[in-house]
């Protein structure tokens, strides 16, 4: 493609690459969804069809490495990079183990030069990598997995719980998915740093966002920016009319939802987020909150506090669709939350998990100006105190980690 | 240039590894200290992956008592079925002094450990090995933690802890080891509502679960590790010329019937020696069950009299 003499040939090679890349993803991940949706719509019309479905296990991380591959092809087509001639380097770019199964979704322009460069061991980087791994591990095995125990129970038996318990379940899932995925990303970034590789940042304290636009600049950053660069901007971005902007926003959010899985719940989750972000798009306030909240201050202003709470509540609402098995379960779940039952005491409040969550959020708040919460935590303390702090985190992992095996949520994507 | 890069890399790496080793030692010490402090002083709410004594079954008190005893007539050993199923008062009335070495979810691996530790001093004339078949495939973690949390720290319990490879077991072992030296917390004398410890290792309860949970049909599987432990126990008894019986004590019908291969378990266990499955011999009414896995005092009264009758009839005991 890169060496093609004519534009037509270049385009042909480009589309072949795109179709091959997306073909694998479509076959493994979406074939059954389309086949079953087709059969459903036929049966709505009174036509019974027997569809053939694939009975295969979804390859781990297929959505992630497909997007690696796509960005590589698109960047070559756009002449942003030259094709990689060294097969080993290219293979390492596509399958670098820390990011293979759940990202971050890397760009060839960012990762390939680092792979090719001669690296030397750096003490500060390696220590920082270990620190990030430690914090990621804490988030995953202590916070996410403990929240998962309750969130799973409540979501799996949602019909038998009161509104307040369901709200608690949604809240636990909100923390579970954040700590599960950002915990994984921290471990991946930390591991890569031990090898002298800097991966793209994936999370930047999204739950402290003051509006949904800010939330999406801070949540799964590598995917959001991927969609922005390779879908939103080519579609015209925010350059055209208001109608164009609205259409493009809905397109990227719905595609983003679909990227997560072949289920209507993800599509509605994406559409709901598009809806939430609409006021910022229409009133052109989507770039109002670019810096982290209350930068350099101890506490946010009252206005910021309520903005954070409001944005957080919207995300909880959307996560219900993400977590529910079906759309009808999600609707029933939300209907039951917004009933008089919400004023009843929750079925069971896991006090220990709540205490851990409060401590976790305090540390995240204090460390929100760093790349990850404990990056600069105690950087001016004497080493013995800093080491004690890390040791206490290790103790918390040993004492509070959920010992039942709980997989990473994003491994399924 | 290449040499410089190598030298600077080597220096940085040396610094990194030496600091890492130092941190490892430092954090291990802090970890142990935190385990001790939280075990001794933290409220129960803040202690998760560790057990600090006070477990069901009074195992600490039972083992304490077993240490004092010598030359008993009958040794009963097994899971909670052992300490909830054999009342020393009934045996005493019939002329037998018994010692019970049951612990919660005790598998044959822990039974072997307790036999090795106590049988020489107890010097029993007869041994009843109570086997709850559902534990034949268990990893024995609960029992290991039960033993360790109640102060049993020895080379064997350390070995069992490492075999279980569980964080909860490791944390419990750390605390118990220091608690045995520093006596920070009494782990042996817990009280439980509606349960009374009876000298001889028995736990008396009149509690009765009105409804039993519905159980799906399932298959009891047997692990080689458990069977090998049983073989070693029986070999030891054979060498020491101590007669024994294997007993499956009674529990709720709904639970028993939920297992589809009870007959094959009976066939397997009867290959090892005299074996009695009291679920096939007794059909106790619902009010005689503490829960769907154990009988209460009313059930024990009937079961024990029936058992003593059989053991006498078969001349296992005189």
Interface residues (C-beta under 8 A of the other chain):
Chain A: X118 X120 X121 X122 X123 X126 X127 X130 X351 X352 X355 X387 X388 X390 X391 X392 X394 X395 X398 X399 X400 X401 X403
Chain B: X5 X8 X9 X12 X13 X15 X16 X19 X20 X23 X26 X27 X30 X31 X34 X35 X38 X45 X46 X47 X48 X49 X50 X166 X167 X168 X171
